Amino acid sequence: MKKIFNYILLGSFLLGATSCEKYLDINENPNSFTSATPELVLPQAIVGAASLTNTFSNALGDVAGMRANAGGFGGFGDVVTYEWTSTNASYTPLWTGTYDNVNDLQYIINETSEDPKLAYSTAMARILKSMAFARLVDQYNDVPYFEALQGEKNLTPKFDNAADIYKDLVTQLDVAMAAIQAANESVETNSVNSSADPPFGGDMGLWAKYAKTLKLRMLIKMASVPELQAFTSQAFSSFNTAAGFLTEDAIVNPGYVKTDRPNPTYNSLGYTTTNTVPLTSRIPTKWMFGFYSGNKLSDQCRGSVI
């Protein structure tokens, strides 16, 4: 009888402990999402890709000679020695920021590619992913690509040859343009909400032109690489220019305002939300001013526009 009573007491204790644990477990934040739909991920991925343009421009301004020490400032060691390490605060975000962005884009591709209704979303993500990797290759040359973006399945993807990556990026742009054309002729495909497409407001014709313009830019860069001569010759010979190229500005403005959502470029080069100058240690070089005033441009019309 005593053993039965002990078992009942033990069972009651365990049941009570479990209930108490659930009752006291208040650390789960209902506002902290662990997943999101492609419709929610795509707009922020577009804005993220555009914001990285500002990151690349700022980080490489010193190296390109566009800006220089304003005088009396130290801390320019790696700028003049080119000894950039994996902990460099200026250049590391180019790598980490891009891979963070393309992970989102790959998620959209994975989640939408099997659904014909979401063909436009797939194509947009594929185009932006190609643009992002092209920019990464331009900066770093060989990078993880074919084995990348697999999450925990592969934490150490191999570095791929830059030329092979560029060839596949061109292929991906062709796939995206073909998908847009097919979706245009289908009644099943859902249109893209204008508010979810900051640069083009849901106009897939402009996305197709953007993809074609990116492809042309990549092929022009590839044309000077000896091992890519055969590839580029074939690509140029079969290049379809019928749809035209992008002549509009691909501008991403998701609602920048001066108070709490400032434009990242203005916020890093002009004034912050508190009207302070964020960068006093650097000034534009005379060489750069020469371009902006048109003195070093033979095209006077272009000089005056700049």
N, C-alpha and C positions, 0 to 999 in steps of 0.2 A: 504493500500500500504506500509505503514511504517512497519507493522507487517511482511508482506511478505519479505521485504528487510532484516529485522532482522533475520528471519529464514534462508534466503540464506546466510547471513553473518555468522551466527552460524554454519551452515552446512559446509561452506568453512573453518572455523577455525578448526572444528573437523577433517575434512579430511586432512587439512594441518598438524595438530598436529600428526595425525597417520602416515602420510607419513614421517614427520620429525623424528618421533621416530624410524621408521624402518631405515631411512637413517643414523641416528646418532648412532644406536645400533651397535657398533663395538667391544663389549665385548665378543662376541662368538668366542672361539678359535677353528678353524677348525682342529687343531692337537690334541685336547683333546677328545679322544674317550669315548663314553658312553656305548659302547658294542663292543664285539669282537667275532670272530668265534671260535669254539672249536679247530680248527687246529692251531690257534694262541695262545690259552690259554694253551693247553696241554704242549708244550715244556717248557714254563716258570713255569708251575705248577710242572713239574718234577724237574727242577732246584731248585725251591723253597723248595720242600720236602727234597732235598739233602742238601741244605744250612741250613735247620733247624737242621740237624745232628750236624753241627758245633756249633749251638746255644745251643743245649742240652749238648754237650760235655764240652763246656766252662763254662756254668752255674753250672754244677754239679761237676766240677773238685775239688772245695774246699770241698764239702760235702763228696765226695768219697775218700778224702785223697790223691788224685793224685798230688795236689800241696798245697803249704803252704805260709805263709807270708815270704817274702824275708828278713824281718828284718827292723824295724824302720818305718813301715808303719801302719797307723791307718785306720779306716773305715771298719773294719772287724766285726762290731757288730753283724749283722744278720747271719753272717757265723758261729759264735760260739754260738749264742743264739737260732738259728732256728726260730726267730720271723719274718717270712716272711709275708709281707702284700701284698695287691693287687697293691701297687705302687712300689714294689721292681723292680729296673731296671735290675737286673740279671735274675730273675725267671719269671716275668710277660710275657716277650716275648715268653717263651715256650708255654704259653696258647694262647695269641693273635696271635702269628705267625702261630701256628698250625691251628687255626680256620680260619684264613685268607687263608691258603693254601687249606684246605679241602673244603672251599666255592668254590674255583676255580674248584676243582676236581668234586664237586657235580654239578656244572654248566655244565661241560663236560658230565657227566652221563645223566643229564636231556636233554641235547640238542642232544645226539647221540644214546640213548638207543632204539629209535623207528626206527632207520635207519640201516638195516642189512649191508649196505656198510661200516658203521663206527663201526662195532662190535669190532674191535681191539682197537680203541680209548676208547670205553666204558670200555673194560676189563682193559686196562692200568690204567685208572682213578680209577676204582673200587679197583684194587690191591693197588695202592698208598694210597687211602683213608683208606683202612684197616690198612696199615702199620702206617699211621699217627695217627689214633685213638688208635692203640695198644700202641704206644709210649706215647700218652697222658694219657692213663689209667695206664700204668706202673708208670708214674710220679705222677698223681693226684688221682688215684683210681676212684671214681664215677665222671662222667662228663656228660654234656648234650650230648645226642646222637640221640635217636629216634625222638625227637622233634626239633633237631637242624637243622641248615642250611636252614631255611625257610624264611629268610629275614624278611621283615616287617610283614609277616603273623603271626610270633610268635617271639617276642622280648625277652620273658622270658621262654625259654625251660626248662623243668624239668631235674634234675640230675638223671641219670640212674645208676642202679647197675652195677659195674664193671664186674661181672661175666656174666651178661646178654649181655653186650656190646661185651665181648670177644667171646661169643658163636655166636653172629650175625656176627662178623668179620670173623670167620671161615667159616660161611655160605656164606658170600660175596666172599671170596676167591674161594670157590667151584663153585659159579656162574661164576666168571671170568674165571676160568680154563675151565669150560664146554663151555663157549662162545668162547674161543680161539680155542678149539677143533672143535666146529661146524663151525667156520669161516674158519678154515684150509681146511675143506671139501667143502666149498662153493666157487663158482666162482664169486659171487656177491661182496664179501668183498674187500674193497680197502686195498692195502698194506700200511704200515706206512713208510713214507719217512725217510730215515736213518738220515737226518739232524734234524728231529723233535723228535728223540729218542736218547737223549744223552747217556744213560747207555748201550743200547743194539743195537743201530743202526738199528732198525726195525725188529730185529729177535724175532718173537713172541714165538719161542720155548724157548728162554731164559726167556721171561716174564712168561711163564707157569712154568718153573723151579723155578723162583723167588717166584711166588705165592705159590708153593708147599713148598718151604723152609720156607717162612713166616708162613705158616700153621703149619708146624712141630714145629717151635719154639714156637708158641702160645700154641699148645697142650702140649708141655713139661712143660711150665709154669703153665698151667691149671691143670695138673695132680696132683699137690700137694695141690689143693684146694678141701676140702671134698665135698662141694656141687656140684662140677663139675665132680666127679668120674664117674658117669654113662655116662655123655656126652663124656668125653675123652676116656673111654673104648670102646664105640661104634665107635668113630672116628678113634681110632687106629686100631681097628679090620677091618675097611673098607678102611683103607688108601691105596691108589694105588701108589705104588712106581715105576711103570713101566717107566714113563717119566724121572725119575731121579731128582736130586736136583741140585741147582746152585753151581757149583764149580768155575765159573769165578767171578772176582771182579765186583760188581755193581758200577762202577765209573761214576760219572757225571762230565764231563768237557766240558762245552759249548763253550770253547774258552778262558779259563783263560790266561791272560798275566800279566806280572809284572807291566806294566805301568799304565793302567787305568781299567783293569778288573782282579784284583788279585784273586787268590784262597782264599776263606774266611777263611779257616783253617790257611794257611800260613800267611795271612794278620793279623790274630788275635794272633797267637802264635810265628811267626817268625819275619818277617820284613814287614813294610808297603811299599807302593810304593815310599816313600821318604827315604827308607833305615833306618828308625827309629824303635826301638824296641817298640811294642805297649803295652807290659805288663812287667813292671819292678818290680811291687809290689809282684809278686808271682814267686816261683821257684818250680821245681819238688821235691817231697818228696823222702827221701831215700827209703821208702817203694815202691814207684813207680819205682824208678831206679832199685830196686831189680828184678822187673819183666822184665824190658827192657834189663837187662844184663843177664837174664836167671837164676839168682841165686835162685829164688823162684819157678822155674818151674821144675818139675821132668822130663818132656819131654825135653831132651837136644836139640833135633832137632828143636823143636818149639822155645826154648830159643835163639838158634843161629840165627834163621830166624828173630826174633824180634830184 
